[in-house]
Amino acid sequence: MAVWHALGMTLDSDTTPRTGVSGHGVAEDPVEQRILDAALHLFLTQGYSATNGDNISAAAGVSVDMINRYFPTKETAFCMVVDRESATIAAQIPSSWPTIHSALDAARLGVKIYVGALSKCAIPELILLAHRERRKHPNLMNFFRTPDGEHQ
């Protein structure tokens, strides 16, 4: 969950993500990584509604029981996919900023880093998916709320 806070986001849902080994939202376990890869692919190609434990299981090459061990609900799996993709963005943020001479320079650098990081992850596609399916699954948009409750 540290990634959400590093990005100024909070998880505004009663679903608590869990990971098999790492406990901080980034998959270190190769089985968990494979499940998240399969879930991401299925969410983006089939949509949230059509994705279920059976087809994630088949795509990841693991049993449904294994899927449930890592992710007790589909919403939890979606949350962890979003968290992992958010970690890609957080990894692009430099720990020490170069000398900034103006607010405009800071804004330019921030946009450059953010846009560059977005090109290396599936967050834009996941936001579009959540938006498309918001009527059937209104909680999906909660994964993209800022601390003040506004959508990104």
mmCIF file of the C-alpha atoms, coordinates in Angstrom:
data_MODEL
# 
_entry.id   MODEL 
# 
loop_
_atom_site.group_PDB 
_atom_site.id 
_atom_site.type_symbol 
_atom_site.label_atom_id 
_atom_site.label_alt_id 
_atom_site.label_comp_id 
_atom_site.label_asym_id 
_atom_site.label_entity_id 
_atom_site.label_seq_id 
_atom_site.pdbx_PDB_ins_code 
_atom_site.Cartn_x 
_atom_site.Cartn_y 
_atom_site.Cartn_z 
_atom_site.occupancy 
_atom_site.B_iso_or_equiv 
_atom_site.pdbx_formal_charge 
_atom_site.auth_seq_id 
_atom_site.auth_comp_id 
_atom_site.auth_asym_id 
_atom_site.auth_atom_id 
_atom_site.pdbx_PDB_model_num 
ATOM 1   C CA . MET A 1 1   ? 0.000   0.000   0.000   1.00 0.00 ? 1   MET A CA 1 
ATOM 2   C CA . ALA A 1 2   ? 3.021   2.297   0.253   1.00 0.00 ? 2   ALA A CA 1 
ATOM 3   C CA . VAL A 1 3   ? 2.833   2.928   -3.494  1.00 0.00 ? 3   VAL A CA 1 
ATOM 4   C CA . TRP A 1 4   ? -0.626  4.482   -3.137  1.00 0.00 ? 4   TRP A CA 1 
ATOM 5   C CA . HIS A 1 5   ? 0.667   6.893   -0.506  1.00 0.00 ? 5   HIS A CA 1 
ATOM 6   C CA . ALA A 1 6   ? 3.854   7.664   -2.461  1.00 0.00 ? 6   ALA A CA 1 
ATOM 7   C CA . LEU A 1 7   ? 1.631   8.746   -5.352  1.00 0.00 ? 7   LEU A CA 1 
ATOM 8   C CA . GLY A 1 8   ? -0.646  10.798  -3.092  1.00 0.00 ? 8   GLY A CA 1 
ATOM 9   C CA . MET A 1 9   ? -3.449  8.265   -3.466  1.00 0.00 ? 9   MET A CA 1 
ATOM 10  C CA . THR A 1 10  ? -5.483  6.218   -1.024  1.00 0.00 ? 10  THR A CA 1 
ATOM 11  C CA . LEU A 1 11  ? -7.464  3.059   -1.467  1.00 0.00 ? 11  LEU A CA 1 
ATOM 12  C CA . ASP A 1 12  ? -11.024 4.212   -0.891  1.00 0.00 ? 12  ASP A CA 1 
ATOM 13  C CA . SER A 1 13  ? -12.604 0.765   -0.614  1.00 0.00 ? 13  SER A CA 1 
ATOM 14  C CA . ASP A 1 14  ? -13.318 -1.945  1.890   1.00 0.00 ? 14  ASP A CA 1 
ATOM 15  C CA . THR A 1 15  ? -11.097 -4.305  -0.106  1.00 0.00 ? 15  THR A CA 1 
ATOM 16  C CA . THR A 1 16  ? -7.688  -4.776  1.448   1.00 0.00 ? 16  THR A CA 1 
ATOM 17  C CA . PRO A 1 17  ? -5.106  -5.957  -1.052  1.00 0.00 ? 17  PRO A CA 1 
ATOM 18  C CA . ARG A 1 18  ? -2.824  -8.749  0.003   1.00 0.00 ? 18  ARG A CA 1 
ATOM 19  C CA . THR A 1 19  ? 0.265   -10.141 -1.591  1.00 0.00 ? 19  THR A CA 1 
ATOM 20  C CA . GLY A 1 20  ? 1.708   -13.573 -1.124  1.00 0.00 ? 20  GLY A CA 1 
ATOM 21  C CA . VAL A 1 21  ? 5.213   -12.574 -0.079  1.00 0.00 ? 21  VAL A CA 1 
ATOM 22  C CA . SER A 1 22  ? 5.998   -8.903  -0.271  1.00 0.00 ? 22  SER A CA 1 
ATOM 23  C CA . GLY A 1 23  ? 3.054   -7.421  1.639   1.00 0.00 ? 23  GLY A CA 1 
ATOM 24  C CA . HIS A 1 24  ? 3.647   -4.011  0.070   1.00 0.00 ? 24  HIS A CA 1 
ATOM 25  C CA . GLY A 1 25  ? 1.877   -4.228  -3.245  1.00 0.00 ? 25  GLY A CA 1 
ATOM 26  C CA . VAL A 1 26  ? 4.770   -5.302  -5.446  1.00 0.00 ? 26  VAL A CA 1 
ATOM 27  C CA . ALA A 1 27  ? 4.778   -8.951  -6.443  1.00 0.00 ? 27  ALA A CA 1 
ATOM 28  C CA . GLU A 1 28  ? 8.026   -10.676 -5.502  1.00 0.00 ? 28  GLU A CA 1 
ATOM 29  C CA . ASP A 1 29  ? 6.637   -14.201 -5.669  1.00 0.00 ? 29  ASP A CA 1 
ATOM 30  C CA . PRO A 1 30  ? 6.899   -15.579 -9.242  1.00 0.00 ? 30  PRO A CA 1 
ATOM 31  C CA . VAL A 1 31  ? 3.493   -17.282 -8.969  1.00 0.00 ? 31  VAL A CA 1 
ATOM 32  C CA . GLU A 1 32  ? 1.909   -14.033 -7.821  1.00 0.00 ? 32  GLU A CA 1 
ATOM 33  C CA . GLN A 1 33  ? 3.656   -12.203 -10.673 1.00 0.00 ? 33  GLN A CA 1 
ATOM 34  C CA . ARG A 1 34  ? 2.286   -14.731 -13.181 1.00 0.00 ? 34  ARG A CA 1 
ATOM 35  C CA . ILE A 1 35  ? -1.233  -14.358 -11.769 1.00 0.00 ? 35  ILE A CA 1 
ATOM 36  C CA . LEU A 1 36  ? -1.025  -10.557 -11.924 1.00 0.00 ? 36  LEU A CA 1 
ATOM 37  C CA . ASP A 1 37  ? 0.291   -10.691 -15.496 1.00 0.00 ? 37  ASP A CA 1 
ATOM 38  C CA . ALA A 1 38  ? -2.611  -12.947 -16.513 1.00 0.00 ? 38  ALA A CA 1 
ATOM 39  C CA . ALA A 1 39  ? -5.160  -10.795 -14.662 1.00 0.00 ? 39  ALA A CA 1 
ATOM 40  C CA . LEU A 1 40  ? -3.852  -7.593  -16.281 1.00 0.00 ? 40  LEU A CA 1 
ATOM 41  C CA . HIS A 1 41  ? -4.025  -9.153  -19.739 1.00 0.00 ? 41  HIS A CA 1 
ATOM 42  C CA . LEU A 1 42  ? -7.565  -10.456 -19.173 1.00 0.00 ? 42  LEU A CA 1 
ATOM 43  C CA . PHE A 1 43  ? -8.854  -7.234  -17.611 1.00 0.00 ? 43  PHE A CA 1 
ATOM 44  C CA . LEU A 1 44  ? -7.572  -5.258  -20.590 1.00 0.00 ? 44  LEU A CA 1 
ATOM 45  C CA . THR A 1 45  ? -8.676  -7.698  -23.313 1.00 0.00 ? 45  THR A CA 1 
ATOM 46  C CA . GLN A 1 46  ? -11.945 -9.071  -21.900 1.00 0.00 ? 46  GLN A CA 1 
ATOM 47  C CA . GLY A 1 47  ? -12.978 -6.343  -19.484 1.00 0.00 ? 47  GLY A CA 1 
ATOM 48  C CA . TYR A 1 48  ? -13.591 -6.537  -15.764 1.00 0.00 ? 48  TYR A CA 1 
ATOM 49  C CA . SER A 1 49  ? -17.021 -8.197  -15.961 1.00 0.00 ? 49  SER A CA 1 
ATOM 50  C CA . ALA A 1 50  ? -15.878 -11.037 -18.233 1.00 0.00 ? 50  ALA A CA 1 
ATOM 51  C CA . THR A 1 51  ? -12.759 -11.785 -16.194 1.00 0.00 ? 51  THR A CA 1 
ATOM 52  C CA . ASN A 1 52  ? -13.092 -14.374 -13.439 1.00 0.00 ? 52  ASN A CA 1 
ATOM 53  C CA . GLY A 1 53  ? -11.009 -16.721 -11.336 1.00 0.00 ? 53  GLY A CA 1 
ATOM 54  C CA . ASP A 1 54  ? -11.404 -19.568 -13.818 1.00 0.00 ? 54  ASP A CA 1 
ATOM 55  C CA . ASN A 1 55  ? -10.000 -17.694 -16.788 1.00 0.00 ? 55  ASN A CA 1 
ATOM 56  C CA . ILE A 1 56  ? -7.255  -16.038 -14.705 1.00 0.00 ? 56  ILE A CA 1 
ATOM 57  C CA . SER A 1 57  ? -6.370  -19.516 -13.452 1.00 0.00 ? 57  SER A CA 1 
ATOM 58  C CA . ALA A 1 58  ? -6.195  -20.917 -16.995 1.00 0.00 ? 58  ALA A CA 1 
ATOM 59  C CA . ALA A 1 59  ? -4.149  -17.975 -18.295 1.00 0.00 ? 59  ALA A CA 1 
ATOM 60  C CA . ALA A 1 60  ? -1.712  -18.115 -15.371 1.00 0.00 ? 60  ALA A CA 1 
ATOM 61  C CA . GLY A 1 61  ? -1.422  -21.902 -15.416 1.00 0.00 ? 61  GLY A CA 1 
ATOM 62  C CA . VAL A 1 62  ? -2.365  -22.302 -11.750 1.00 0.00 ? 62  VAL A CA 1 
ATOM 63  C CA . SER A 1 63  ? -5.376  -23.697 -9.910  1.00 0.00 ? 63  SER A CA 1 
ATOM 64  C CA . VAL A 1 64  ? -8.386  -21.609 -8.925  1.00 0.00 ? 64  VAL A CA 1 
ATOM 65  C CA . ASP A 1 65  ? -7.505  -22.420 -5.296  1.00 0.00 ? 65  ASP A CA 1 
ATOM 66  C CA . MET A 1 66  ? -4.093  -20.811 -5.857  1.00 0.00 ? 66  MET A CA 1 
ATOM 67  C CA . ILE A 1 67  ? -5.779  -17.705 -7.313  1.00 0.00 ? 67  ILE A CA 1 
ATOM 68  C CA . ASN A 1 68  ? -8.033  -17.509 -4.245  1.00 0.00 ? 68  ASN A CA 1 
ATOM 69  C CA . ARG A 1 69  ? -5.049  -17.936 -1.928  1.00 0.00 ? 69  ARG A CA 1 
ATOM 70  C CA . TYR A 1 70  ? -3.461  -14.786 -3.311  1.00 0.00 ? 70  TYR A CA 1 
ATOM 71  C CA . PHE A 1 71  ? -6.586  -12.815 -4.227  1.00 0.00 ? 71  PHE A CA 1 
ATOM 72  C CA . PRO A 1 72  ? -9.802  -13.756 -2.414  1.00 0.00 ? 72  PRO A CA 1 
ATOM 73  C CA . THR A 1 73  ? -11.917 -11.528 -4.696  1.00 0.00 ? 73  THR A CA 1 
ATOM 74  C CA . LYS A 1 74  ? -11.713 -10.250 -8.248  1.00 0.00 ? 74  LYS A CA 1 
ATOM 75  C CA . GLU A 1 75  ? -11.739 -6.715  -6.849  1.00 0.00 ? 75  GLU A CA 1 
ATOM 76  C CA . THR A 1 76  ? -8.630  -7.547  -4.798  1.00 0.00 ? 76  THR A CA 1 
ATOM 77  C CA . ALA A 1 77  ? -6.878  -8.860  -7.918  1.00 0.00 ? 77  ALA A CA 1 
ATOM 78  C CA . PHE A 1 78  ? -7.806  -5.672  -9.802  1.00 0.00 ? 78  PHE A CA 1 
ATOM 79  C CA . CYS A 1 79  ? -6.517  -3.540  -6.936  1.00 0.00 ? 79  CYS A CA 1 
ATOM 80  C CA . MET A 1 80  ? -3.200  -5.382  -6.895  1.00 0.00 ? 80  MET A CA 1 
ATOM 81  C CA . VAL A 1 81  ? -2.845  -5.037  -10.676 1.00 0.00 ? 81  VAL A CA 1 
ATOM 82  C CA . VAL A 1 82  ? -3.394  -1.284  -10.291 1.00 0.00 ? 82  VAL A CA 1 
ATOM 83  C CA . ASP A 1 83  ? -0.959  -1.183  -7.347  1.00 0.00 ? 83  ASP A CA 1 
ATOM 84  C CA . ARG A 1 84  ? 1.732   -3.006  -9.313  1.00 0.00 ? 84  ARG A CA 1 
ATOM 85  C CA . GLU A 1 85  ? 1.294   -0.717  -12.316 1.00 0.00 ? 85  GLU A CA 1 
ATOM 86  C CA . SER A 1 86  ? 1.397   2.316   -9.995  1.00 0.00 ? 86  SER A CA 1 
ATOM 87  C CA . ALA A 1 87  ? 4.713   1.063   -8.647  1.00 0.00 ? 87  ALA A CA 1 
ATOM 88  C CA . THR A 1 88  ? 6.063   1.448   -12.189 1.00 0.00 ? 88  THR A CA 1 
ATOM 89  C CA . ILE A 1 89  ? 5.188   5.135   -12.050 1.00 0.00 ? 89  ILE A CA 1 
ATOM 90  C CA . ALA A 1 90  ? 6.591   5.568   -8.531  1.00 0.00 ? 90  ALA A CA 1 
ATOM 91  C CA . ALA A 1 91  ? 9.885   3.980   -9.624  1.00 0.00 ? 91  ALA A CA 1 
ATOM 92  C CA . GLN A 1 92  ? 10.287  6.708   -12.233 1.00 0.00 ? 92  GLN A CA 1 
ATOM 93  C CA . ILE A 1 93  ? 10.189  9.507   -9.669  1.00 0.00 ? 93  ILE A CA 1 
ATOM 94  C CA . PRO A 1 94  ? 13.756  10.538  -8.924  1.00 0.00 ? 94  PRO A CA 1 
ATOM 95  C CA . SER A 1 95  ? 14.781  10.429  -5.279  1.00 0.00 ? 95  SER A CA 1 
ATOM 96  C CA . SER A 1 96  ? 16.710  13.667  -5.664  1.00 0.00 ? 96  SER A CA 1 
ATOM 97  C CA . TRP A 1 97  ? 15.504  16.363  -8.003  1.00 0.00 ? 97  TRP A CA 1 
ATOM 98  C CA . PRO A 1 98  ? 17.933  18.394  -10.086 1.00 0.00 ? 98  PRO A CA 1 
ATOM 99  C CA . THR A 1 99  ? 18.198  22.065  -9.276  1.00 0.00 ? 99  THR A CA 1 
ATOM 100 C CA . ILE A 1 100 ? 14.945  23.713  -10.328 1.00 0.00 ? 100 ILE A CA 1 
ATOM 101 C CA . HIS A 1 101 ? 15.112  27.420  -11.079 1.00 0.00 ? 101 HIS A CA 1 
ATOM 102 C CA . SER A 1 102 ? 11.427  28.161  -11.556 1.00 0.00 ? 102 SER A CA 1 
ATOM 103 C CA . ALA A 1 103 ? 7.947   26.778  -11.015 1.00 0.00 ? 103 ALA A CA 1 
ATOM 104 C CA . LEU A 1 104 ? 7.664   26.375  -14.781 1.00 0.00 ? 104 LEU A CA 1 
ATOM 105 C CA . ASP A 1 105 ? 10.815  24.209  -14.867 1.00 0.00 ? 105 ASP A CA 1 
ATOM 106 C CA . ALA A 1 106 ? 9.423   22.103  -12.011 1.00 0.00 ? 106 ALA A CA 1 
ATOM 107 C CA . ALA A 1 107 ? 6.116   21.662  -13.844 1.00 0.00 ? 107 ALA A CA 1 
ATOM 108 C CA . ARG A 1 108 ? 7.867   20.709  -17.085 1.00 0.00 ? 108 ARG A CA 1 
ATOM 109 C CA . LEU A 1 109 ? 10.036  18.145  -15.340 1.00 0.00 ? 109 LEU A CA 1 
ATOM 110 C CA . GLY A 1 110 ? 7.068   16.715  -13.427 1.00 0.00 ? 110 GLY A CA 1 
ATOM 111 C CA . VAL A 1 111 ? 4.994   16.321  -16.599 1.00 0.00 ? 111 VAL A CA 1 
ATOM 112 C CA . LYS A 1 112 ? 7.926   14.770  -18.453 1.00 0.00 ? 112 LYS A CA 1 
ATOM 113 C CA . ILE A 1 113 ? 8.481   12.190  -15.699 1.00 0.00 ? 113 ILE A CA 1 
ATOM 114 C CA . TYR A 1 114 ? 4.767   11.440  -15.331 1.00 0.00 ? 114 TYR A CA 1 
ATOM 115 C CA . VAL A 1 115 ? 4.105   11.032  -19.063 1.00 0.00 ? 115 VAL A CA 1 
ATOM 116 C CA . GLY A 1 116 ? 7.234   8.929   -19.452 1.00 0.00 ? 116 GLY A CA 1 
ATOM 117 C CA . ALA A 1 117 ? 6.187   6.684   -16.576 1.00 0.00 ? 117 ALA A CA 1 
ATOM 118 C CA . LEU A 1 118 ? 2.645   6.296   -17.943 1.00 0.00 ? 118 LEU A CA 1 
ATOM 119 C CA . SER A 1 119 ? 4.077   4.989   -21.204 1.00 0.00 ? 119 SER A CA 1 
ATOM 120 C CA . LYS A 1 120 ? 5.717   2.139   -19.264 1.00 0.00 ? 120 LYS A CA 1 
ATOM 121 C CA . CYS A 1 121 ? 2.601   0.860   -17.476 1.00 0.00 ? 121 CYS A CA 1 
ATOM 122 C CA . ALA A 1 122 ? -1.050  0.013   -18.029 1.00 0.00 ? 122 ALA A CA 1 
ATOM 123 C CA . ILE A 1 123 ? -2.572  2.628   -15.686 1.00 0.00 ? 123 ILE A CA 1 
ATOM 124 C CA . PRO A 1 124 ? -4.239  4.650   -18.495 1.00 0.00 ? 124 PRO A CA 1 
ATOM 125 C CA . GLU A 1 125 ? -5.882  1.504   -19.877 1.00 0.00 ? 125 GLU A CA 1 
ATOM 126 C CA . LEU A 1 126 ? -6.973  0.400   -16.393 1.00 0.00 ? 126 LEU A CA 1 
ATOM 127 C CA . ILE A 1 127 ? -8.555  3.808   -15.729 1.00 0.00 ? 127 ILE A CA 1 
ATOM 128 C CA . LEU A 1 128 ? -10.445 3.580   -19.036 1.00 0.00 ? 128 LEU A CA 1 
ATOM 129 C CA . LEU A 1 129 ? -11.587 0.058   -18.154 1.00 0.00 ? 129 LEU A CA 1 
ATOM 130 C CA . ALA A 1 130 ? -12.861 1.187   -14.746 1.00 0.00 ? 130 ALA A CA 1 
ATOM 131 C CA . HIS A 1 131 ? -14.625 4.137   -16.361 1.00 0.00 ? 131 HIS A CA 1 
ATOM 132 C CA . ARG A 1 132 ? -16.298 1.936   -19.016 1.00 0.00 ? 132 ARG A CA 1 
ATOM 133 C CA . GLU A 1 133 ? -17.551 -0.505  -16.394 1.00 0.00 ? 133 GLU A CA 1 
ATOM 134 C CA . ARG A 1 134 ? -18.488 2.074   -13.753 1.00 0.00 ? 134 ARG A CA 1 
ATOM 135 C CA . ARG A 1 135 ? -22.229 1.403   -13.979 1.00 0.00 ? 135 ARG A CA 1 
ATOM 136 C CA . LYS A 1 136 ? -21.892 -2.335  -13.266 1.00 0.00 ? 136 LYS A CA 1 
ATOM 137 C CA . HIS A 1 137 ? -18.933 -2.005  -10.899 1.00 0.00 ? 137 HIS A CA 1 
ATOM 138 C CA . PRO A 1 138 ? -18.909 1.509   -9.356  1.00 0.00 ? 138 PRO A CA 1 
ATOM 139 C CA . ASN A 1 139 ? -16.216 0.570   -6.815  1.00 0.00 ? 139 ASN A CA 1 
ATOM 140 C CA . LEU A 1 140 ? -13.548 0.182   -9.517  1.00 0.00 ? 140 LEU A CA 1 
ATOM 141 C CA . MET A 1 141 ? -13.166 3.951   -9.827  1.00 0.00 ? 141 MET A CA 1 
ATOM 142 C CA . ASN A 1 142 ? -12.355 4.108   -6.107  1.00 0.00 ? 142 ASN A CA 1 
ATOM 143 C CA . PHE A 1 143 ? -8.900  2.720   -6.898  1.00 0.00 ? 143 PHE A CA 1 
ATOM 144 C CA . PHE A 1 144 ? -8.090  5.959   -8.716  1.00 0.00 ? 144 PHE A CA 1 
ATOM 145 C CA . ARG A 1 145 ? -9.231  8.517   -6.115  1.00 0.00 ? 145 ARG A CA 1 
ATOM 146 C CA . THR A 1 146 ? -6.949  11.126  -4.634  1.00 0.00 ? 146 THR A CA 1 
ATOM 147 C CA . PRO A 1 147 ? -6.890  11.629  -0.824  1.00 0.00 ? 147 PRO A CA 1 
ATOM 148 C CA . ASP A 1 148 ? -9.504  14.393  -1.131  1.00 0.00 ? 148 ASP A CA 1 
ATOM 149 C CA . GLY A 1 149 ? -11.911 11.977  -2.852  1.00 0.00 ? 149 GLY A CA 1 
ATOM 150 C CA . GLU A 1 150 ? -11.601 13.363  -6.373  1.00 0.00 ? 150 GLU A CA 1 
ATOM 151 C CA . HIS A 1 151 ? -10.967 11.103  -9.362  1.00 0.00 ? 151 HIS A CA 1 
ATOM 152 C CA . GLN A 1 152 ? -7.644  11.431  -11.131 1.00 0.00 ? 152 GLN A CA 1 
# 
